[in-house]
Amino acid sequence: MAFAADPAAAITGGREAPDSAEARSAVMVLTSKGGACTGVVVARDAVLTAGHCVQGFAENRVHFRDEAGKPVLLDVAARAVHPGYDPDAIRGRTRSIDLALLRSREPLPARFAPAFLSDAMPSQGQSLTFGGYGAVRGDDFRSTGKFRLVDLPVVEPHGPSRILVWLHAARAGGCNGDSGGPISDGAGVLAVAAWVQKVCGGLTQGVLVGPQRGWIDRTLAAWGSTARWTR
């Protein structure tokens, strides 16, 4: 999956941060067609990611490495794509809420800490931290699988939105494998990465989680879980 003109991607112009708080709340989400995205741990058995990482695929798995560095794959027991997700939104220029939740069949190890979610609204020029397991360049798939962070300022090229946030800095942003990655204000995850314009490191778009709090909470409650919110 590519974070380019099509949804999905990895961190360009960032820094490796395997021991960061963000990394302790993030996993990889794999698809049945060999694609990879990033996911935010919101409960011991639940992961929030981008809708395009789930819809249209026969199945997903949650992937991480154990403390010895060996790969672990967890089967998914339940999946929920936001009802407002439109896979043709970019082409049709329509509204889309590109979010999905996965419930793993087994709980994640205790070293994973569910992220705090935030319903704060970002402001123009505010610096947010974006994380993901994606590539550093569009043609460098061997660089995927390492968690990276990059600090990006908020821009609103299409006018202020209560659904989306846009981030942009020169030669920095998302790339292949970063879709579903956390966008944080330091207090909590306020958006999930969904799209990058044209090339890795371009204009990066995230879906705000605050306006979707009702759907997130209802879905998790049906699975017997709850999310942690900052307020």
Contacts in CASP RR format, 6 or more apart in sequence:
PFRMAT RR
TARGET T0000
AUTHOR 0000-0000-0000
METHOD contacts of the structure
MODEL  1
MAFAADPAAAITGGREAPDSAEARSAVMVLTSKGGACTGVVVARDAVLTA
GHCVQGFAENRVHFRDEAGKPVLLDVAARAVHPGYDPDAIRGRTRSIDLA
LLRSREPLPARFAPAFLSDAMPSQGQSLTFGGYGAVRGDDFRSTGKFRLV
DLPVVEPHGPSRILVWLHAARAGGCNGDSGGPISDGAGVLAVAAWVQKVC
GGLTQGVLVGPQRGWIDRTLAAWGSTARWTR
1 7 0 8 1.000
1 8 0 8 1.000
1 9 0 8 1.000
1 31 0 8 1.000
1 35 0 8 1.000
1 36 0 8 1.000
1 37 0 8 1.000
1 52 0 8 1.000
1 53 0 8 1.000
1 176 0 8 1.000
1 177 0 8 1.000
1 179 0 8 1.000
2 8 0 8 1.000
2 9 0 8 1.000
2 138 0 8 1.000
2 176 0 8 1.000
2 177 0 8 1.000
3 9 0 8 1.000
3 10 0 8 1.000
3 134 0 8 1.000
3 174 0 8 1.000
3 175 0 8 1.000
3 176 0 8 1.000
3 177 0 8 1.000
3 178 0 8 1.000
3 179 0 8 1.000
3 193 0 8 1.000
3 195 0 8 1.000
3 196 0 8 1.000
3 200 0 8 1.000
3 204 0 8 1.000
4 138 0 8 1.000
4 176 0 8 1.000
4 196 0 8 1.000
4 197 0 8 1.000
4 198 0 8 1.000
4 199 0 8 1.000
4 200 0 8 1.000
5 90 0 8 1.000
5 197 0 8 1.000
5 198 0 8 1.000
6 90 0 8 1.000
7 50 0 8 1.000
7 52 0 8 1.000
7 90 0 8 1.000
7 98 0 8 1.000
7 179 0 8 1.000
7 194 0 8 1.000
7 195 0 8 1.000
8 37 0 8 1.000
8 50 0 8 1.000
8 52 0 8 1.000
8 53 0 8 1.000
8 176 0 8 1.000
8 177 0 8 1.000
8 178 0 8 1.000
8 179 0 8 1.000
9 134 0 8 1.000
9 135 0 8 1.000
9 173 0 8 1.000
9 174 0 8 1.000
9 175 0 8 1.000
9 176 0 8 1.000
9 177 0 8 1.000
9 178 0 8 1.000
9 179 0 8 1.000
9 193 0 8 1.000
9 196 0 8 1.000
9 200 0 8 1.000
9 204 0 8 1.000
10 132 0 8 1.000
10 133 0 8 1.000
10 134 0 8 1.000
10 135 0 8 1.000
10 136 0 8 1.000
10 138 0 8 1.000
10 143 0 8 1.000
10 144 0 8 1.000
10 148 0 8 1.000
10 174 0 8 1.000
10 175 0 8 1.000
10 176 0 8 1.000
10 177 0 8 1.000
10 178 0 8 1.000
10 200 0 8 1.000
11 130 0 8 1.000
11 131 0 8 1.000
11 132 0 8 1.000
11 134 0 8 1.000
11 136 0 8 1.000
11 148 0 8 1.000
11 149 0 8 1.000
11 150 0 8 1.000
11 173 0 8 1.000
11 174 0 8 1.000
11 175 0 8 1.000
11 178 0 8 1.000
12 135 0 8 1.000
12 136 0 8 1.000
12 137 0 8 1.000
12 150 0 8 1.000
12 171 0 8 1.000
12 172 0 8 1.000
12 173 0 8 1.000
12 174 0 8 1.000
12 175 0 8 1.000
12 200 0 8 1.000
12 201 0 8 1.000
12 202 0 8 1.000
13 136 0 8 1.000
13 150 0 8 1.000
13 171 0 8 1.000
13 172 0 8 1.000
13 173 0 8 1.000
13 201 0 8 1.000
14 136 0 8 1.000
14 148 0 8 1.000
14 149 0 8 1.000
14 150 0 8 1.000
14 172 0 8 1.000
14 173 0 8 1.000
15 148 0 8 1.000
15 149 0 8 1.000
15 150 0 8 1.000
16 146 0 8 1.000
16 147 0 8 1.000
16 148 0 8 1.000
17 23 0 8 1.000
17 131 0 8 1.000
17 147 0 8 1.000
17 148 0 8 1.000
17 149 0 8 1.000
18 146 0 8 1.000
18 147 0 8 1.000
20 147 0 8 1.000
20 149 0 8 1.000
21 113 0 8 1.000
22 115 0 8 1.000
22 129 0 8 1.000
22 131 0 8 1.000
22 147 0 8 1.000
22 149 0 8 1.000
22 182 0 8 1.000
22 184 0 8 1.000
23 147 0 8 1.000
24 111 0 8 1.000
24 112 0 8 1.000
24 113 0 8 1.000
25 40 0 8 1.000
25 41 0 8 1.000
25 112 0 8 1.000
25 113 0 8 1.000
25 114 0 8 1.000
25 115 0 8 1.000
25 182 0 8 1.000
25 189 0 8 1.000
26 38 0 8 1.000
26 39 0 8 1.000
26 40 0 8 1.000
26 41 0 8 1.000
26 115 0 8 1.000
26 131 0 8 1.000
26 132 0 8 1.000
26 133 0 8 1.000
26 147 0 8 1.000
26 181 0 8 1.000
26 182 0 8 1.000
27 38 0 8 1.000
27 39 0 8 1.000
27 41 0 8 1.000
27 47 0 8 1.000
27 62 0 8 1.000
27 63 0 8 1.000
27 64 0 8 1.000
27 108 0 8 1.000
27 112 0 8 1.000
28 36 0 8 1.000
28 37 0 8 1.000
28 38 0 8 1.000
28 39 0 8 1.000
28 62 0 8 1.000
28 63 0 8 1.000
28 64 0 8 1.000
28 133 0 8 1.000
28 145 0 8 1.000
29 36 0 8 1.000
29 37 0 8 1.000
29 38 0 8 1.000
29 39 0 8 1.000
29 47 0 8 1.000
29 49 0 8 1.000
29 53 0 8 1.000
29 54 0 8 1.000
29 60 0 8 1.000
29 61 0 8 1.000
29 62 0 8 1.000
29 63 0 8 1.000
29 102 0 8 1.000
29 180 0 8 1.000
30 36 0 8 1.000
30 37 0 8 1.000
30 60 0 8 1.000
30 61 0 8 1.000
30 62 0 8 1.000
30 63 0 8 1.000
30 73 0 8 1.000
31 37 0 8 1.000
31 53 0 8 1.000
31 54 0 8 1.000
31 57 0 8 1.000
31 59 0 8 1.000
31 60 0 8 1.000
32 57 0 8 1.000
32 58 0 8 1.000
32 59 0 8 1.000
32 60 0 8 1.000
33 57 0 8 1.000
35 177 0 8 1.000
36 63 0 8 1.000
36 133 0 8 1.000
36 134 0 8 1.000
36 144 0 8 1.000
36 145 0 8 1.000
36 177 0 8 1.000
37 49 0 8 1.000
37 50 0 8 1.000
37 53 0 8 1.000
37 177 0 8 1.000
37 178 0 8 1.000
37 179 0 8 1.000
37 180 0 8 1.000
37 181 0 8 1.000
38 49 0 8 1.000
38 131 0 8 1.000
38 132 0 8 1.000
38 133 0 8 1.000
38 134 0 8 1.000
38 177 0 8 1.000
38 178 0 8 1.000
38 179 0 8 1.000
38 180 0 8 1.000
38 181 0 8 1.000
38 182 0 8 1.000
38 193 0 8 1.000
39 47 0 8 1.000
39 48 0 8 1.000
39 49 0 8 1.000
39 180 0 8 1.000
39 181 0 8 1.000
39 182 0 8 1.000
39 192 0 8 1.000
40 47 0 8 1.000
40 48 0 8 1.000
40 49 0 8 1.000
40 115 0 8 1.000
40 180 0 8 1.000
40 181 0 8 1.000
40 182 0 8 1.000
40 189 0 8 1.000
40 192 0 8 1.000
41 47 0 8 1.000
41 108 0 8 1.000
41 112 0 8 1.000
41 113 0 8 1.000
41 114 0 8 1.000
41 115 0 8 1.000
42 48 0 8 1.000
42 101 0 8 1.000
42 114 0 8 1.000
42 115 0 8 1.000
42 117 0 8 1.000
42 216 0 8 1.000
42 220 0 8 1.000
42 225 0 8 1.000
42 227 0 8 1.000
42 228 0 8 1.000
43 114 0 8 1.000
43 220 0 8 1.000
43 223 0 8 1.000
43 225 0 8 1.000
43 226 0 8 1.000
43 227 0 8 1.000
44 107 0 8 1.000
44 108 0 8 1.000
44 112 0 8 1.000
44 114 0 8 1.000
44 225 0 8 1.000
45 103 0 8 1.000
45 104 0 8 1.000
45 106 0 8 1.000
45 107 0 8 1.000
45 108 0 8 1.000
45 223 0 8 1.000
45 225 0 8 1.000
46 101 0 8 1.000
46 102 0 8 1.000
46 103 0 8 1.000
46 104 0 8 1.000
46 220 0 8 1.000
46 223 0 8 1.000
46 225 0 8 1.000
46 227 0 8 1.000
47 62 0 8 1.000
47 101 0 8 1.000
47 102 0 8 1.000
47 104 0 8 1.000
48 99 0 8 1.000
48 100 0 8 1.000
48 101 0 8 1.000
48 117 0 8 1.000
48 180 0 8 1.000
48 192 0 8 1.000
48 209 0 8 1.000
48 216 0 8 1.000
49 99 0 8 1.000
49 100 0 8 1.000
49 101 0 8 1.000
49 102 0 8 1.000
49 179 0 8 1.000
49 180 0 8 1.000
49 181 0 8 1.000
49 192 0 8 1.000
50 98 0 8 1.000
50 99 0 8 1.000
50 100 0 8 1.000
50 179 0 8 1.000
50 180 0 8 1.000
50 181 0 8 1.000
50 192 0 8 1.000
50 193 0 8 1.000
50 194 0 8 1.000
50 207 0 8 1.000
51 81 0 8 1.000
51 82 0 8 1.000
51 85 0 8 1.000
51 98 0 8 1.000
51 99 0 8 1.000
51 100 0 8 1.000
51 194 0 8 1.000
52 85 0 8 1.000
52 87 0 8 1.000
52 98 0 8 1.000
52 179 0 8 1.000
52 194 0 8 1.000
53 60 0 8 1.000
53 100 0 8 1.000
53 179 0 8 1.000
53 180 0 8 1.000
54 60 0 8 1.000
54 79 0 8 1.000
54 81 0 8 1.000
54 100 0 8 1.000
54 102 0 8 1.000
55 81 0 8 1.000
55 85 0 8 1.000
55 87 0 8 1.000
55 100 0 8 1.000
56 87 0 8 1.000
59 76 0 8 1.000
60 76 0 8 1.000
60 79 0 8 1.000
60 102 0 8 1.000
61 73 0 8 1.000
61 74 0 8 1.000
61 75 0 8 1.000
61 76 0 8 1.000
62 73 0 8 1.000
62 74 0 8 1.000
62 76 0 8 1.000
62 102 0 8 1.000
62 104 0 8 1.000
62 108 0 8 1.000
63 71 0 8 1.000
63 72 0 8 1.000
63 73 0 8 1.000
63 74 0 8 1.000
64 71 0 8 1.000
64 72 0 8 1.000
64 108 0 8 1.000
64 112 0 8 1.000
65 71 0 8 1.000
65 72 0 8 1.000
66 72 0 8 1.000
66 109 0 8 1.000
67 111 0 8 1.000
74 104 0 8 1.000
74 105 0 8 1.000
74 106 0 8 1.000
74 108 0 8 1.000
75 104 0 8 1.000
75 105 0 8 1.000
75 106 0 8 1.000
76 102 0 8 1.000
76 103 0 8 1.000
76 104 0 8 1.000
76 105 0 8 1.000
77 103 0 8 1.000
77 104 0 8 1.000
77 105 0 8 1.000
78 102 0 8 1.000
78 103 0 8 1.000
78 223 0 8 1.000
79 100 0 8 1.000
79 101 0 8 1.000
79 102 0 8 1.000
79 103 0 8 1.000
80 100 0 8 1.000
80 101 0 8 1.000
80 219 0 8 1.000
81 99 0 8 1.000
81 100 0 8 1.000
82 97 0 8 1.000
82 98 0 8 1.000
82 99 0 8 1.000
82 100 0 8 1.000
82 212 0 8 1.000
82 215 0 8 1.000
83 215 0 8 1.000
84 95 0 8 1.000
84 96 0 8 1.000
84 97 0 8 1.000
85 96 0 8 1.000
85 97 0 8 1.000
85 98 0 8 1.000
85 99 0 8 1.000
85 100 0 8 1.000
86 94 0 8 1.000
86 95 0 8 1.000
86 96 0 8 1.000
87 96 0 8 1.000
88 94 0 8 1.000
89 95 0 8 1.000
89 96 0 8 1.000
89 98 0 8 1.000
90 195 0 8 1.000
95 163 0 8 1.000
97 163 0 8 1.000
97 207 0 8 1.000
97 212 0 8 1.000
98 192 0 8 1.000
98 194 0 8 1.000
98 195 0 8 1.000
98 206 0 8 1.000
98 207 0 8 1.000
99 192 0 8 1.000
99 207 0 8 1.000
99 209 0 8 1.000
99 212 0 8 1.000
99 215 0 8 1.000
99 216 0 8 1.000
101 216 0 8 1.000
101 219 0 8 1.000
101 220 0 8 1.000
103 223 0 8 1.000
103 225 0 8 1.000
114 227 0 8 1.000
114 228 0 8 1.000
115 182 0 8 1.000
115 184 0 8 1.000
115 188 0 8 1.000
115 189 0 8 1.000
115 228 0 8 1.000
116 187 0 8 1.000
116 188 0 8 1.000
116 189 0 8 1.000
116 228 0 8 1.000
116 229 0 8 1.000
116 230 0 8 1.000
117 188 0 8 1.000
117 189 0 8 1.000
117 190 0 8 1.000
117 209 0 8 1.000
117 210 0 8 1.000
117 213 0 8 1.000
117 216 0 8 1.000
117 227 0 8 1.000
117 228 0 8 1.000
117 229 0 8 1.000
117 230 0 8 1.000
118 184 0 8 1.000
118 185 0 8 1.000
118 187 0 8 1.000
118 188 0 8 1.000
118 189 0 8 1.000
118 190 0 8 1.000
118 209 0 8 1.000
118 210 0 8 1.000
118 229 0 8 1.000
118 230 0 8 1.000
118 231 0 8 1.000
119 190 0 8 1.000
119 209 0 8 1.000
119 210 0 8 1.000
119 211 0 8 1.000
119 213 0 8 1.000
119 229 0 8 1.000
119 230 0 8 1.000
119 231 0 8 1.000
120 185 0 8 1.000
120 187 0 8 1.000
120 188 0 8 1.000
120 190 0 8 1.000
120 210 0 8 1.000
120 230 0 8 1.000
120 231 0 8 1.000
121 162 0 8 1.000
121 190 0 8 1.000
121 208 0 8 1.000
122 128 0 8 1.000
122 154 0 8 1.000
122 165 0 8 1.000
122 185 0 8 1.000
122 190 0 8 1.000
122 191 0 8 1.000
122 208 0 8 1.000
123 154 0 8 1.000
124 154 0 8 1.000
124 155 0 8 1.000
124 156 0 8 1.000
124 160 0 8 1.000
125 153 0 8 1.000
125 154 0 8 1.000
125 155 0 8 1.000
126 153 0 8 1.000
126 154 0 8 1.000
126 185 0 8 1.000
127 151 0 8 1.000
127 152 0 8 1.000
127 153 0 8 1.000
127 154 0 8 1.000
128 151 0 8 1.000
128 152 0 8 1.000
128 153 0 8 1.000
128 154 0 8 1.000
128 165 0 8 1.000
128 167 0 8 1.000
128 183 0 8 1.000
128 184 0 8 1.000
128 185 0 8 1.000
128 190 0 8 1.000
128 191 0 8 1.000
129 149 0 8 1.000
129 150 0 8 1.000
129 151 0 8 1.000
129 152 0 8 1.000
129 183 0 8 1.000
129 184 0 8 1.000
129 185 0 8 1.000
129 186 0 8 1.000
130 149 0 8 1.000
130 150 0 8 1.000
130 151 0 8 1.000
130 152 0 8 1.000
130 167 0 8 1.000
130 173 0 8 1.000
130 174 0 8 1.000
130 178 0 8 1.000
130 181 0 8 1.000
130 182 0 8 1.000
130 183 0 8 1.000
130 184 0 8 1.000
130 193 0 8 1.000
130 204 0 8 1.000
131 147 0 8 1.000
131 148 0 8 1.000
131 149 0 8 1.000
131 150 0 8 1.000
131 178 0 8 1.000
131 181 0 8 1.000
131 182 0 8 1.000
131 183 0 8 1.000
131 193 0 8 1.000
132 147 0 8 1.000
132 148 0 8 1.000
132 149 0 8 1.000
132 174 0 8 1.000
132 177 0 8 1.000
132 178 0 8 1.000
132 180 0 8 1.000
132 181 0 8 1.000
132 182 0 8 1.000
132 193 0 8 1.000
133 144 0 8 1.000
133 145 0 8 1.000
133 146 0 8 1.000
133 147 0 8 1.000
133 148 0 8 1.000
133 177 0 8 1.000
133 178 0 8 1.000
134 143 0 8 1.000
134 144 0 8 1.000
134 145 0 8 1.000
134 146 0 8 1.000
134 148 0 8 1.000
134 174 0 8 1.000
134 175 0 8 1.000
134 176 0 8 1.000
134 177 0 8 1.000
134 178 0 8 1.000
135 141 0 8 1.000
135 143 0 8 1.000
135 144 0 8 1.000
135 175 0 8 1.000
135 176 0 8 1.000
135 177 0 8 1.000
135 200 0 8 1.000
136 143 0 8 1.000
136 148 0 8 1.000
136 175 0 8 1.000
136 200 0 8 1.000
137 143 0 8 1.000
137 175 0 8 1.000
137 200 0 8 1.000
138 175 0 8 1.000
138 176 0 8 1.000
138 199 0 8 1.000
138 200 0 8 1.000
141 176 0 8 1.000
144 176 0 8 1.000
144 177 0 8 1.000
150 169 0 8 1.000
150 172 0 8 1.000
150 173 0 8 1.000
150 174 0 8 1.000
151 169 0 8 1.000
152 167 0 8 1.000
152 168 0 8 1.000
152 169 0 8 1.000
152 172 0 8 1.000
152 173 0 8 1.000
152 204 0 8 1.000
153 167 0 8 1.000
153 168 0 8 1.000
153 169 0 8 1.000
154 165 0 8 1.000
154 166 0 8 1.000
154 167 0 8 1.000
155 166 0 8 1.000
155 167 0 8 1.000
155 168 0 8 1.000
155 203 0 8 1.000
156 166 0 8 1.000
157 166 0 8 1.000
157 168 0 8 1.000
157 203 0 8 1.000
158 166 0 8 1.000
161 208 0 8 1.000
162 208 0 8 1.000
162 211 0 8 1.000
163 207 0 8 1.000
163 208 0 8 1.000
163 211 0 8 1.000
164 191 0 8 1.000
164 194 0 8 1.000
164 205 0 8 1.000
164 206 0 8 1.000
164 207 0 8 1.000
164 208 0 8 1.000
165 183 0 8 1.000
165 190 0 8 1.000
165 191 0 8 1.000
165 205 0 8 1.000
165 206 0 8 1.000
165 208 0 8 1.000
166 203 0 8 1.000
166 204 0 8 1.000
166 205 0 8 1.000
166 206 0 8 1.000
167 173 0 8 1.000
167 183 0 8 1.000
167 203 0 8 1.000
167 204 0 8 1.000
167 205 0 8 1.000
167 206 0 8 1.000
168 202 0 8 1.000
168 203 0 8 1.000
168 204 0 8 1.000
171 201 0 8 1.000
172 201 0 8 1.000
173 196 0 8 1.000
173 200 0 8 1.000
173 201 0 8 1.000
173 202 0 8 1.000
173 204 0 8 1.000
174 193 0 8 1.000
174 196 0 8 1.000
174 200 0 8 1.000
174 201 0 8 1.000
174 202 0 8 1.000
174 204 0 8 1.000
175 196 0 8 1.000
175 200 0 8 1.000
175 201 0 8 1.000
176 200 0 8 1.000
178 193 0 8 1.000
178 196 0 8 1.000
179 193 0 8 1.000
179 194 0 8 1.000
179 195 0 8 1.000
180 192 0 8 1.000
180 193 0 8 1.000
180 194 0 8 1.000
181 192 0 8 1.000
181 193 0 8 1.000
182 189 0 8 1.000
182 191 0 8 1.000
182 192 0 8 1.000
182 193 0 8 1.000
183 189 0 8 1.000
183 190 0 8 1.000
183 191 0 8 1.000
183 192 0 8 1.000
183 193 0 8 1.000
183 206 0 8 1.000
184 190 0 8 1.000
187 230 0 8 1.000
188 230 0 8 1.000
189 209 0 8 1.000
190 208 0 8 1.000
190 209 0 8 1.000
190 210 0 8 1.000
191 206 0 8 1.000
191 207 0 8 1.000
191 208 0 8 1.000
191 209 0 8 1.000
192 206 0 8 1.000
192 207 0 8 1.000
192 209 0 8 1.000
193 204 0 8 1.000
193 205 0 8 1.000
193 206 0 8 1.000
194 205 0 8 1.000
194 206 0 8 1.000
194 207 0 8 1.000
195 204 0 8 1.000
195 205 0 8 1.000
195 206 0 8 1.000
196 202 0 8 1.000
196 203 0 8 1.000
196 204 0 8 1.000
196 205 0 8 1.000
197 203 0 8 1.000
197 204 0 8 1.000
197 205 0 8 1.000
209 216 0 8 1.000
213 229 0 8 1.000
216 227 0 8 1.000
217 226 0 8 1.000
217 227 0 8 1.000
220 226 0 8 1.000
220 227 0 8 1.000
END
